[in-house]
Amino acid sequence: MIKSINGATFRKMIVAGAGLLEQNKKYVDSLNVFPVPDGDTGTNMYLTMKSAVNEVSKCITNNFDALSDAFAKGALKGARGNSGVITSQIFKGFCSEVGKCTELTTKVFAKAMQEGANVAYKAVTKPKEGTILTVIRVMAENAVNVAKKCDDFEVFLKKVLETGEEILKQTPEMLPVLKKAGVVDAGGRGIIVIFTGFYKLIMGEEDFEFTFDDEKKPQTVDDVIADINNLGDIQFGYCTEYMIINMKKKTTEADMANLEKNLWNLAILSSVSETLTLSKCTSTQTNQTRHLDMPLNLEKFTTSRLKTCLNKTVNSKRKPMCLKRSKRLVWWLLHLVMDLAQS
């Protein structure tokens, strides 16, 4: 019976979750048909967790506050794609609760899962049921109920994972595109894999082999690689992720929300991950990353100012005319962010 988890074990759990996901990322990739069937959900979630592990490995203490801070920041810094960003937000909320404790119990773990689900839902402007959001929310709700009567992690996590599997099987009924493809949600499967890694570490299992009831056998290359000639109607063909750091001390969450609203009005933003010291915004144009190392006063970012900066950037003489139109658009957007920071 395991009634509590210390910092050293928590550190190992993070590594185990990332490790199990690494082993199964190709399978998770093969399930990826929503929102874009580009076969990278497992890879993106793994890269996000890998970054978290790298950050945690630099932590010289096993205190929960330090480990949680490293876990959350590492996941955010390494977040890739929508699935990676949402995963980072799940663990941002999760770590906000774990970081407060000196001893991790089932009740604290359940509360952390619930906060993780709450933060993840808030990070997505238009949450869609039948996705990773649904899976983590239902798992968290069950975790809270189970923790009221169970203080044994072995029993607790097993029941939470069973609930996760049950709701995952229902995702095709929530998203027609999943049902049509005959798969469950890729992000939902990915988050269950991570928590299964946590469970296996706690159980002391050395063999991290993992089999899926929903797995299609045998797997071929065509199962894993998306059919680029049959991707459906994709409005945005690229994805840009950029970080905003060193914001002014007086910047509030309301300022962040205002920035998000105004960027949405310009139709260039898909999600914003908020923190007063580090912000990661995912737009829909390219996969490049740009860092801003200057103070930002977000409260002054009105729609009119955004439009002014956009026009200034688009009409700038700095744009390289040798680039193709799509690449120039990406280039313009990156300089738009720089202009916003300087204005």
N, C-alpha and C positions, 0 to 999 in steps of 0.2 A: 504493500500500500504506500503510495506517494502522496502526502498531504500538502507538500510545499516544494517549491523549486527555488534554488539559489541562483545567484548571478552567473556562476561558472556553468551551470547546466543550461541556463537561458542562452548563453553565448553559443554553446554547442548545438542547441536547438535551431538557432538561426542558420548555422552552417549546414546542419542536417536538412533543413527545409530547402535550402538552395541546392544542395547536392542531389536530393531526390528529384528536384525539378530539372536539373541538368540532365539526369539520366532519361527523363521522359519528355524533354522539350519537343522532340520531333513528333511524338504522338499528339501532344497538345497542338502543335502547329497544324497537324492534319485535320483537326476539328474546326479550324478557323474559317468560318464562312460569314461572320457578322462582326462589325459593321461592314468590313471590306474583306473579301476572300483572298487575302494575300499571304496566308500561310506563315505568319510570323508571331502569333500570340505567345506560344511557348518560349520562343527565343527571346522575345522582348521581356517577358516576365522573368526569365532566367537572368538576363543581363541586368535587370533591375535588382534582383536578389544578390547577384554576384557583386555589384557595387556596394550593396549594404554589408555584405560579408567583408569586403575589403576595408570598409570604414570601421567596422567592429574590430577587425584584427589589429587596428592601430590603437585601440583603446587599451590603456595599461592597467585599468582597474575592472573589477567585476561588479561594481556598484550598479544597481538597476538604472539609476538616473543617467549615468555616463553611457552605459550600453544602449539604453533606449534612444538617447540623443544621437548616438552614432548610427544605430540601425535606421532611424527615421531619415536622417540627413543623407546617409549613403544611398538609401532607396530612392530618394527624391533626385539626387544628383545623377544617378544612373538610369532613371526611368526612361524607357523607350516605348514610343507609341502609346495609344490609348490604354491598352491593357497594362503597360508598365506604369503609367501615370496613376491609374486607378489603384493598382497594387501598392504603389508608394503611399497613396492616401489612406488605404486601409491600415497600413502599418504606422503611418503618422498618428492616426487616432489611437491605434492599439498601444503604441509606445507612450503616448501622452498619459495613459493610465498606469502602465507598468512602471514608468519612470518615477512614480510617486511612492512605490512600495519598497519595503525592505525585505519582504518575503512574498513570493508569488504563490497565491492560493487559487483554487478553482473559481472562487467568487471574484477575485481580482482579474483573473484571466478572462472570465465571462464578461465582466464590465469593460475590459479592454477591447474584446471582440465587438461589443456593441458600439463602443465609441469609434472603432475602426470603420464599421458599417456606416455610421452617421456621417463621418468626415468624408467618406468616399462618395456617398450620395450627394453631399453638398458640393463636391468638386466637379460633378458632372452637371452641366447646364440643363440637359434634357435626359434624365435617367430613364433607362429602358429596362423593363422587367424581362426576365428570361436570360439575364446575363450574369456576370460575376457579381454584380451588385445584389441581385436576388439571392444568390447562393450564400454570400457572406452575411447578408441580413438574416436569413432564416437560420443559418448556423448560429449566429450570435443570439438570436431570440431563444433558441433551444438551449444554448449554453447557459444563459441566465436562469432558465427554469431548472435545468439539471443541477446547477451549482447550489441551488437552495437546499437540495437534499443530499448532494454527493460532494464529499471533500477529497475523494481519491482521484488523482489525475488519470490513472489508468482507465478507470471506468468512465470518468467524465469525458475525456477526449474521444474515447471509442464511440460514445453515444452522439457526440457532436459530429463526428465524421460520418456516422450512419445517417444522421439527418441531412448532412451535406449531400451524400450520395442520393438520397431520396428526392431532394429538391432538384438536384442536377438532372435526374431522369425526367423531370417534368418540364425542363426548359424548352424542349421542342414544341410543347403545347402552347407555350407563351410566345415563341418566335416562329412564325411560319417558315422562315428561311432555314431554320435548323431542322424542322420536320421534313422539309422538302429534300434536304441534303442527307437526312438520316443520321444526324449527329447531335450530341449534346453541346452545350456552350463551352467553347475553348477556355475562356477566362475562368469560368466556374470550375472546370476540371483542373486548371492550373492552381487555383487557390486551395483546392482540396489536396492537391499533391504537396503543396508547401506545408499545410497543417498535418498531413500524414507523416511528413518528415519529422515534424515536432514530436508526434506521437511515438514514432519508431525509436527516436532517440531516448525518450523517457522510458520506454519499455526495454531499453538496453539491447535492441536488435542490431546485430552487426550486418545482417544481410538486408540491404535496402532495396531488394527487388520488389517491384510493384506491378500488379496486374489489374486490368480494368474490365469490368463487366460489359462495358459498352465498346470495347475495342474490336475493331474489324480485323480479321486475320484471313490470309496473310497481308501484310502491309507492303506496298510497292512505292517506288519513287513518285508515281503519279498520285498516290494517296496523300503524300506530304506536300508536294509542290502545287501551288495554285495554278489553275488554268487561266493564263493571262489573256486568252482570247474570249473568255466567257466570264467577265467580272461584273457584268450588269452595269447599271447607270451609276458611275462614280462622279460626284460633283467636283470633288477636290482630288487631284492626282498626287499631291505632295504633302508632306507634314514637316513643319518647322517646330523645333523645341528650343526655347531660349530661357535663360535665367536672369532675373533681376536681383541684384544684391546691393548692399550698402544703401538701403533706402533711408530717408531722413527719419530721425527718431520720433517725430510727431506723426508719422504715417500711421493710420489706423486701418482696421479691417474694413471699415466703411469706404475708405479711399480705394482699397483693393477692389472692393465690389463695384465701385464707380468706374474704375479702369476697365474691369471685365465687361460691364454693361456697354461702355462706349466702344470698346473693341468689337463687341458683338454687333453694334450698330453699323460698323464698317465691314461686317461679314468676313473677318479674317481670323477669328478666334474660335476654338472649339472647347477649350477647358482651361481653367486657371487653378493652380495649386497654391493656396495662400499660406504665408507665414510672414510675420513682420520683419524677419531678417533675411529670408530667402524666398523668392517666388519663382516658380517654373510655369511658364505659359506654353501651351501647345497650340500652335496655329496649323493651318492646313495647306502648307505650300512646299516645304522641303525638309530633309532630315538633317540639316546642318545645325550646329549649336553655336550660339554667340553669347559671350559673357559681358555684362556691363559692370565696370568697376567704378561707378560714380554715383553720388547721392541722387536720389530721385524724389521729387515732390509730387506724389501722385494725386493729391487733392486738387491740383490745378489742371489735371488732364480732362478737360471737357471735350465733348464731341467736336466742337468747332476747332479746338486746338489740334486734335488728332487729324482732322481733315486738312488743316493748314500744313501740318508736318508731312502728311501723305503727299499733298500736292507739291510741296517743296522737294520731297525726295524723288518723286516721279519725274519732275522737271529738272532735277539736278544735272549739272554738266558732268558729274562724277560717273554717271552710268556708262559702262563699257558697251559700246554699240556692237562690238564683235560677238557678244553673246546672243544666243537665240532668245526669242521672246519669253519663253517660260523661265529660263535662267535669269533673265533681266528682272522678271517679276520677283523672284526669290531675292535677288540682290537688292532691289528696291525696298522690300519688306525689312530686310536686315538693317538697312540704313535708316529706315523709318524709325525703328526702335532706338537707334543711336540719336536721331534728331529729337525724339521725344525726351530722351535723357538729358539732352543739352538745353532744351527749351525751358 
